[in-house]
Amino acid sequence: MVQKYQSPVRVYKYPFELVMKAYEKRFPKCPQMPIVLDCEITKDEILENGAQRKTSRRCKLAVDAPYIFKKLIGVEHVYFIQHNYLDLANRTLNIEAVNESFSSRIEIFERCRYYAHPDNPDWTCFDQTATLDIKNFFGFEHSMEKMGMKQYTQTTLKGKEIIEYFINELKEEGITEVPRWQPPADAEISPNLHVVGDDSEESDTVYEVNGGEKRPSTHDILLDGDFIAKHLGQLTPMQESKLLELRKLLDSQEDVEKMPDYQTILRFLRARDWHVSQALTMLKDSLKWRKEQDIDSLLTEYKTPTVVSDHFPGGWHHHDKDGRPIYILRLGHMDVKGLLKSIGTEGFLKLALHICEEGIKKILESAENLGKPVLDWCLLVDLEGLSMRHLWRPGVKALLNIIENVERNYPETMGRVLVVRAPRVFPIAWTIVSAFIDENTRSKFLFYGISDDEHTKESLEQYIDAEIVPDFLGGPCKPSVAALSYVDQITPYYFNHCYLASCDCTLIHEGSLVPKNLYKMNSLEEADDALLDSPHHNDSKTLAAAAGSGAGGLAQQNHHHNVYKTVELRTGYSHEVIIRNSDPKSVLTWDFDVLRSDLHFTLFRVTKDLPEKHDLAVSFFDMSDFTEGVNYFKEEPTLVCHNKESVQGSHVMNHKDNYVMHWFSPSCSSEGPTQLNYFYEVLSSANYKGSMTSLQSAFSSNSASSSCQSR
């Protein structure tokens, strides 16, 4: 698959020569871009009496990816080759970059250009394009494509800030002007070299806005102000102009058979940050996809499989206080493996797309009923019961596939996502999944981790009327006697009679395990099944092992031993892991198995320096100079972990102290010393800024959920 990315034209209000001097300060390392670890010059040529310079660099980059993907590719950094072609006479810099690492699996080609502004020689323009061709990447091609787009966008946005930073640094050094290049008086000038003087015009440079589209100065399509206010909401004059511009461009496209409505056009514009050319490409691709997949007939022709009606824990439920239709998904009650084994990945995707099509229909109905703009719907996700089993690798891949299709074809249809009763394993799942969710969509997530129903109910009532909060979240709405399979028949009555009114029913199925006699799909990652069904399986290990094995399959099924450490503890012995935390609000997550006998697990916080310790028979906390409540504190209550149990959990580390994970073996069985297989990871607080608003309270040692490990 080949994807092309293009950034809008940036304009720096500084001369080309000053921008170039700032650009050079980015090498070999730039603190503002920590992903770039080093750049080594491999070739440097100066030509045409200094008018031209050709420079090649080999750049070392850190892998910016979730933990699981780092383990998948087996490296912590990759290399890129960058070629710079600086033409001081013509005031241009062309940059080309290609990946050296994994070039047989992925081809990345990026081209950037700095050039003098065609209408103002004292300004500098910048544009950037890239192509990404993922040939084969262990079955994660779509996910890697999404990650590549995210990384490209972040780098593009960061680039301008960095140039501005170094220009300001130059000003502090007293450098505010760099003279233009002039040839030596006695130098011979190449016939192909065009020297730009102060008053000359650079006619070779074409100034295009937003990656190539030429924006008209006037528009001959006018939207009625009343229509905009009623159907589209408040738009600035610029936004109205972009909407009209994209509508005109669609009119001129011969391959656009069905014109989308203004609401749809508006969503795609917002998804591409009002860049018309990018929104046009995205929308045309989506319209083509809808035709190829016959999406327009999905609402009328889709037949809900019986297994979905009987076991899928989700459904539509009234509207929020802004008039958005609410879809409730009890994800923690979902039998992901059973549903996938019954309807397959394609069936799972079709179910998700059907929900999206229903959402569009309900949005229009809500707007009509309210007489005001309603452009998106609300998703309420109940995570009670979520465990590591939900991280079954085919399930994760199916979810990422759904996210990719939804974000590509239903952008900006999700107005708010309320995530309630998030358990201790949630940060692990969120870290894996959030990397593939658009940043703007992530900003719409609100998290409530405390399992106390009354607290959850009060939080939800900020967005949902109290009388329609479901009973399983502490509200008055109780399950209806109507079977979920009859939802389609009763929806019109339900909408007209229960719309934002007091109601004592909800049509949300609680969810249940799918009987194995309904399984039809036996090809979903057989390697994963073999690992998952092993006597001492652990789902997070299964995920890591299968991901790490890649093309090697079962031949490398023991790869997880490189991720999970194993220790043996005799009676009275302890094992302690020190985490030196320098990032308040970071999240410590753990996953471990206990074999042969029982272990006691406790998480401590220590406020003093820890000495070196080599004797497993002695704990830090057995030493005389350690006093509980004075220089160390029990952050999590001691948990008794029984033989053959798997335990997962997480804790928000609020302090810049040492944290100690402590396992103690009270006794051993006749089989030998107790065996501990464990893995832990610290997730940066930056992952949760602006979204994980209540993660701290959700997992603090004072909360009810804190003492409940996931087993």
N, C-alpha and C positions, 0 to 999 in steps of 0.2 A: 504494500500500500504506500502511495506517495502522497504526502500532504505538503501544501505550500502555505507559508505564513508571510504576512507582510505588515509592516508597521506603518503608521501614518508619518508624513513628513514632519520632522521637528525643525524648529527655527531657533538658533542661538543668536541673540542680538549682540554678537561680538564678531570681529573680523576673523577670517579664515585662519590667518597666521597665529592669532592668539589662541584660537580653539585647538590648533595643532600642538602648540606648546603645552597646553593643558592635557591634551590626549597623551602625549609622551610620558607624562608624570604617572600614568596608570601602570607602568611597567617597572620592574618585573612582577611586583605584587601590589595589590591595591586593598587597603584595609576596608574600604567600603564594599568590596566584592570578595568576601572570605572564601567563596567557592573557588576562586583562582589562587592556587597554591604557589605557583611559580611559572615564569616564562623565560625560556632560554633562547637567545638569538642564535640561529643556525646559519644565517646568511645575511649579509648587509652590503649593498652596493650603492655607490653614489655616481650618478651619470649626468651628462650634459652640463658640466661645470657647476654641479650642485643643484641644478634645477629639478632633478629627479632622484628618488631614492627607493630602492627595492629592499625590503626587509622581510625575512622569514623567521618565525618563532615557533618553538614547540612548547605548548602550554599544558601545564598539569592542573587538572580540575578535580575538586572533591566531588564525589557522587552525592548529589542532592536528591535522596530518595528515601522512602520508608525503610526501616530495618530489614523487612522481609525481602525487598528487592536488592538490597546490598548483598544479602546472603545468596540471593538467586544468581547474581552475576559474579560473585566471589571476589570482588575488588572494592577498595575504598576510594580509588581515584581513576580517572581516565585522561587520555592525552588528545589534544587537538593540534593541528598544524595551521598556522595563520600566515598568510602572505599579504603584505602591505605594499601598495604602489602609490607613492606620494609624488605628485606633480605640482611643484611650487609655482611654476610658470603659469600653468592653467588653473591653479588654486583648487585642486581636487585631491582627495585621498580615497582610493578604492581598496577595500579589504575583503579578502576571501578566506574562509576558514572551513576545514573539513576535519572529520574525526579520524584519528588514527586507531583508537581502541574500538574493538568490535566492528571493524569496517566490513567484515564479511556478513554480519547480521544486520547492521544498521548503517545507512549512508546519510550523513548530515552535511549539507552544504549551505553556508551562510555567506551572503554578500552584503556589505555595508558601503555607504558612500557619504563622504563629507564634501561639500562644494559650496562656493560662494553663491549667495542668493542672487537670482537673475535680475531682480529689480532694485536691490540694495546691496552694493558691494561691501558694505560694512557689516553685513549679517552673514551667517553661515547656515546652510541647510544640511539635514541628515536624513537619509532613508535607509531601510534595512529589509531584506527579504531572506527567506530560508526555505529549504526543502528538506523533508524528513521521509526517508524511504526505509521502512522496517520490513526486512525480508523474513526474518525468523528470530523470535526472541522467547523461546521456551513456552510458547502458548500465551504470553502476556503482551501480544502485539498491540492490541487496542489500548491497554493500560499504559504501555510505554509511550504510545502516541499522545495520550492525554497528558502524561507527565512532561513530555517534550514541549507541548504547547504551553503548559503552565510555566515551565522554566524559561522558555523563550520570551513570554510576556513579561515575567518578572525582570529578566535581564534588560529588556528593552526599556522598561520604566526606570530602572536603576541607572541606565547609562547617562541620561540627561542630568540626573542629580550629581553624578560623579564629575562630569565636565564642569558643571557650575561650581562644584566644590573646589576643583583645582584652579579654576579661574580666580576664585576668591583668594586662594592660597598664593597665587602669583601676585595679586594686588597687594597682599600683605608683605610680599618681598619687594614691592616697588615696581613690578612689571605690569603695566597697563596697556602697553602697545608693543607690537612686534613688527618691524618694517617688512614690507613685501620684498620678495626675492627680485633682484635685478641682475642681469648677466654682467660679467666682467667686461670692461670697456674693450679689451682686445680679444675677447673670446669669439670663436666661430659658433654660430647658432645653427642647430639642425633645422633643415627645411620643414620638418614635421612638428617643430616646437613653436607653439603659439604663445607669445608673451602677452599677458593681460596688463595693460596700463591702468592708471587710476581712472581714466575717463572712457575706457573701452568697454564694450558690451560682450558678455560671454554668451554668444548665441547658441553654442552647442549644448548648453544646459537647459533642459526643459523643466520648469517648475510645475509639479503636479501635486494635488492635495489628496491626502488619504490614500496614498499608494497607487495613483494613476487616474482616478476619475477627475474630470474637469468640471468644476462646480459652476453651474450657470449663475449669473448675477441676478436674474429675475426668474419668476416662475409664472407659468400661465395656468396652473392648477390652483384653485383657491378652496380651502376647507371652510365650511361655515362655522363660526365661533360657537354657536349653540351645539352643533354636532360634536365638536371637540370637548366642550364642557360636559356633555351628557355621556359620551362614549369613551373618551380617551383621558379625561382628567386634565389637570393643569400642565400645559406645555409652554416652554419659553419660546420666543420667536425663533431662536436658532433651532430648537427641536422641531418646531412646525416646519421650518425650512427643510431640514434633513428628511422629515417624513414625506414631504411633497417630492423632494428630489428622488428618493428611493422609489416612490410610486411611479414617477415619470420613467425612471430607468426600467422598471418592470414592464411598463407599457411597450417599451421598445425591444423587449426580449422576445425573439421568435419562438424560443423553446419553452416559454411560460404559457401553458395552455389554460390554467385556471388562476385567475387573479385572487390572491389572498386578501382578506379584509384589512382595514386599517389597524385593528387591534393586533393582528398577527404581524404586520409590517413593523408596528411600533415595538413589539417584543424583540424581534430580531435586531432592530437598531439598538435597543438598550443592551442586548447581549453582546454587541460589538462596540459598546461605548460610543455610540453615535458615529462610527466610521462607516460611511455609506457604502464604499466599495466592498468592505469586508462583510457587511450585513447582506449586501446583494449576493455575494458568493455563497454565504451560509444559507440564505433563504432559497436560492435556486437549487442547491444541493438537497435541501430538505424537501422541496416540491418534487424533485426527481425521485427521491426516496419514497415519498408518499405514493407516487404513481406506480413505482415498481413493486411496492409491497401491498398495494391496494388498500391503503389505510383508510380512505374515505368510506369504505364499506364495513369497517370494523364494528361500528356501533350497531349496525343492523344484522350483520351476519355472524358475529362472534357468539358462540355457544359456550357458556361457562361449563367446564368439565365438572362432573359430579364430585371428584376428589377435591376440587377447589371449593365448591359449595359447602362440602361437609367439613373441610379441615383448614381452609385458609382464613386466618384471623384478621380480616380487614373489611371495611365497608364505609360508605358515605354516612355522615351524621350531622344534619342541620347545617348551621352557618355560624361563623364567628361574629364578633361585634362590628366588624367592618363589612359584613355581608359576604365574606368569602365562604364558599362551600368547604366543609371540613371532611377530610378523609382520615379515619382512624386505623392505624396498623398496629396490632399487638405483636410486634416483632419477636419479643421474648418468648411468645407462645407458638411461634411458627416452627413446624417440622421441616426445615429447609431441605434436608436430605430426602425425606419422604416425598415432598412435592416435586423436587427435581427428578427423582427416580420414577415418578408417576407421569409427569407431563413433559419432562425434558427441558433443556435450556431454551429452546425456541418457544415452547408452550409457556414457560415462565415469563419470557420477554413479551409474548403476545398478551398475557394477562396484564402486565404492567402498562403496555401501550393502550389497552382497552380502558384501563383506569384513567390514563391521561386524556383519552378522547372523551370519556365521561366528564372529566374535570372541565374541559373546554365547554362542553354543552351546559354544564351546571353554572359555569361562570356567566354565560350569556343569559341563562334563565334568571340568575340572581340579579344581574344588572337591569333586566327588563322589569322585574318585580319591584326593585328598589327605586328605579328611575335615576340611577347614578352610576358612574363608572365602577365596574368590578372587573379587574383584569387578571386576577390570579386566584388560587385556592390555597387552603391551609392544610398542612399535614400534621397530625398528632401521632407521635410514635411512642408507644408504651413498651419499655424495655424490661419490665419485670420478667424474670426467668431467663434473661440473656446469659449465655455461658460460652465457654470455649468451643462447644459443639457447633455453634453458629459460625465459627471460623473454619469450617470444613472447606478445603480449597476449592472444589467445584462450586460451592455455594458463593464463595467470595468472588470467583470469576464470573458467575452468573450475575451477581449484584453489580460488579463493575461494568459488565456489558449493558445492563439496564441503565445505569447512570450515564454511560456514554451516549446511548441512543436517545435518552430523554433530554439531556443537555444539548444535544445536537439538533433535535427536532421540536422540542417543546421549551425553548428558552424563556425565562422570565414568567413562567406560569405558576411558579411556587412563591407565594407571597410571604409565608411564614411557616417555620417548622418548629413545632413544640415537642421536645424530647423529654419524656417524664420517666421517673423511677430508673434512672441510669445506674446499673450495678457497678461493682468494682472492676469488672473486666472490660467495661466500656472504653476506657482510654486506649486499650490495645486495638479494639475494633475500629475506633474512630481514627487512630493514627494510620491504619491501613487504607481505610475508605476515603478519608477526607482529602488525601493527596489528589484524588481524581474528581473532586467536586469543585466547580468554578468558585473562585474566591468571593464573588458577589453573592452567590447562592449560600456559601458557608456563613456569610454575615447575617443571614436570615434565621440561623439556628439559635434556639433558646433552650438551655438544658436545665433540668430539675432532677437532681440525683437522689434526694432524700426519699425514702420509701414511705414516710409518714403520709397517709392519705389526706389528712386535713391540710397539711402544708401544701401538698400538690394541688389540692382543690383551690386553695386561696390563690396560688400562683396562676392557675389556669383562668380564674375568674377575671384576671386583668384583660383577657382576650376573648373569653367565651362566657355567655350568660350562665349564671349559676344553675338555672333549672335544666340545662342540657348537658351538664358535666356527667359523664357515665358513672354508674354506681361503683365500678371497679377502680375509679379514681376518686371516690369519696362523694360523688354527686348523687342526685335523685333518679337519674335515668337508668331504668332497669332493663334487662334483656327482654325483647319482645317474644311473644309466642310464635310469631311468624318465622317460618324457616328461611334461611338465607337464600335458598334457591328461588323464593318468590319475590325477591327484592325488585326485580324488573317490573313485575305486574303491579306492585303497590306503590312504586315511586311517585307517580303523579298525585295520588291521594296524599301520600306522606308529605310531599313538598307543599301542596296547597293548604293542608290542614295543620301541619306542625311547624311551619316556617317561623323560626325565631319566637315560638310560643312555648308555654309550659307543656312539657311532654314527659311521659313516664316510660318511654320505650327507646330502645336502641337496637339497631340491626347488626351489631358487630358480633361476629362469631368469635367465641373464646379461643378457638384453635385446638387442635389435638393431633396426636401421632397418626400418621398415615399407615394403615395396615400394610404389611409387606406383600400381601397377595395382590395389591394394586400396583406394585412396582412394574414398570415396563422398560425402563431405561437401564441397561446393564453396562453401558459403555462409558459412564461418567467417571473418568479417572480411576481405572481399575487398580492402578498402583496405589492411589490414595486409600482405596477401600481395603487393600491388603494391609496397609499400615494401620488404618483406623480400627480394623477388626482384630488386630493382634491382641494377645492377652493383657499386655501392659500398655495399651495405647494411651496417648494423650493428644488431644486434638490440636493444640498449638504446636506440638512437636510434629504431628502429621503434616500440618500446613508448612512448617519450616522445612521438613525433610523432603516433602514432595516438590516444593519450590526449589530447594537447593539441588535436588537431583536433576531437574531440567530434563534434557534429552536422554539422560542416562537411565531414567526410570528406576525400577527396583534394583538395578545393579548398584545404585548408590543409596539405597534406602537407609543406611546407617549414617548418612551425612549429618543427621541431627546431633550426633555425638560431638561434632565440632562446635555446635551451638550450645548444647546443654552439658554442664559439667557434672561429673559423678564423684561422690565421696562416700566412704564407708565409715560408720561411726560405731565404736564399741560401747558397751554400757558405761554411762557416766561421761561420755565424751560429747563435745559440742563442736559445731562448725559455725564460723562467723565470717560474714562478708561486710567490709566497710565501704560505704558510699560517702565520699566527701562532697557535699552539696555546696555549690557556689551560685545556684540559680533558684532563688525563692519562687515558689509556686510550680516548680517542676514536679513531674509525676513519676514516682518509682513504681514499676510494675514487676510482678514476679509470677513464676509458674514452676511448680515442682511436683515430683512424684516421690512417694515413700514406699519402699519395698522391704519385705522380711519382718519388719516390726514397726512400732509406733515412734513418732518423733513429736517433740513440742516445738512450735515455731512462735517467735516473738520478734517484733520490730522495735528497736530502741533508738533514741536520739541522745547523743553524747556531746556535752558542751566543752570538754577538755580534750587535750591531745591524747591520742591512743598510742600506747607503746607497741613495739613489734612483739608478736606472739607466735611461737612455733609449736607449742604443746597443745594438742587437741583435748587433752584432759583438763585444761585450765581455761576458763572463760574470762574475758575482760572483767566481767561483773562479779567474779570471785575474788578479785584483787582488793586489798584493804583500802586503797585510796579511791575506790568507786563507791559512791553513796547514792542510792535511788532518791530522786526528788531534789538532789543537790547538783550533781554534775552528770547525771544521766536520767532519762525519763522513758517510761514504757509508752511508745506511741500507738502500739496496737496490742490488745490483750492477747495473752498466750493462747494459742490454738493447739489442741491435741489432734494430730494428723495420724490416722490409722493406716495400717498395712494396706498397700495397693491403692491408696487414695491419691488423686491428683488435686492440687490446690492452686488456685489463681487468685490474685488480688492486686490492689494498687493503693498508693498513699500519696497525698499531696505533701511535698516537703516544703514547709513554710519557712524554715530557718536555714541560715548558712552555717550548719553544724555537720558533724559526722553522724551518719545513720548506720546502724548495725543490724543486719539480718542475722538472727540467731536461731540455730537449730540445736536441740538437745535430745540425746538418746537416753531415756530412763532405764531401758533394759533391752536385751537382744533375745531373739528366738533361737531355737536349736539350729536354724538354717545358717546362722552366722551373723556378722555385724549388720546393722541396719544400713540400707543403701539409700542415698539421697541423690536424685537427678534434678538439677535445678538450672533455671535461667532467669536473669533479671535484666531490665533495661530502664534507663532514665529518659523520660520524654521531656523535651524542652518546654518551658512555660510559654515560649513564643507560639507553640502550636495552638494554644487555647486563648490567646489574647483576643478580646472582642467577641468571643463566642461561648467559651466554657465558663459562663458567668457564675454558676453555682457549683462548680466541681469541688471547690474547697469544702463547702458545707456538706456536700454529698458524701465525701469520703473522710471527713474528720473523725477522730477517735471518739467524738461525742455523739456521732450519729448512730442510728439504729443499724444502718446497713454496714457500718464499719466493722462490726464484729462478725459479720456473716461472710465468710470466705466462699468463693465459688469453687465447688468441687465436682 
